[in-house]
């Protein structure tokens, strides 16, 4: 029991650190816009520290050598840094860093209280499996429209931007609607924006196909209790796979032997199958 | 080789925060525009800064540095009050807030600044359909002789009266210079007509100062008060000014 809560504790601590960091930087920026500067706090706009900004500006950078308006070098380098982490361990950014992901997760505690075991299992599986690909449509739309207009078209619909700028007067009504929907849906579904609409999650999700460290299951020691399936916020059936390649995995480690799985060294974020070394020694 | 929660957290912190730290130390962590617009690569104006690259975060001071358009001219064009805030400190994006209460189809914002700067420099610029210029901006461009009659008429038809903004909003909270809105449509000089009214109606600062013989002080001062202060017959100023207004 203790080991399970320690995983949660570590991940929550990391999430809080990054959430506060983004919040402080954006607050600093708001204050600077009003002519107030805080010592040791260098403000920046949310766009400037968003790695997805680097992604949407790639086309303009290649064709014109410039960035899309409001995007700067920092976004571009952050994109490279986050891609590096994704190649190592998949969309770890989504599960551990993204403040909007964390925000949805924190709201989910209320949903879990309200609906118990029904929480995160309310959408029919067939519909759910189709909706999961919606985010690739969003990604394509954002990339094309940004390339065509050379402006951040997604900002007007981005709940993340709305969450961290709701006091600035710069958030459009569609942004507030998107944020409101995310909050309401999070009471029924875990991470609804990540699952169905996040364009950056869609892109990072592709790294699940070739990441270096993967969630791997040892079928020899697995007792098929299904606890890993229940623990997965993204509803992935981990218990049926020897290696999780699902495009929705966010590397949160909630399913692993360190957390939900009751058998040691059976489910791990690993470069090879858990227990393989030991098994070969025994042989 | 496996990653547990502690190692995963460490990997994230080291790569992300460490990466940012390295970028900061090496001067590559840039989170705001360098305020240096891209240069036009071809055509008649090749090598000159591109007004189309003006960002909302550019101050009028930045624009002055890059395009050699005086910040005071920009402030005058967009009817901004420079008595409490220096013209150089206004940002292009401030205009969206100042003019937001105006009930019109279109907006005065960063793209309006791009349009004004381009035209001021004699360049062509394809502005967004919704972008508008305030009356003083159109008049400054006309006075500078950079507008054809056709373009002047087209800009004039779509121009915005800054006075209307002040009517619709609390003038003390916006940066628009406080223009008396009375008689704003009649273009008829009366006792309560201010210098701001004259500018709004289309007279240029130069034209006004040529008539009154020296720079005026506050734009919100009435022409009659100014004439009384300077021992000049009000009708003297009034007639000369009205003559110009009648031609506009």
Interface residues (C-beta under 8 A of the other chain):
Chain A: X6 X7 X10 X11 X13 X14 X42 X44 X45 X48 X49 X64 X65 X66 X69 X70 X72 X73 X74 X77 X78 X81 X82 X84 X85 X88 X89 X92 X96 X97 X169 X213 X251 X253 X258 X259 X268 X269 X270 X271 X272 X274
Chain B: X1 X2 X3 X4 X5 X6 X8 X9 X11 X12 X13 X15 X16 X19 X20 X23 X28 X29 X30 X31 X32 X33 X38 X53 X55 X56 X97
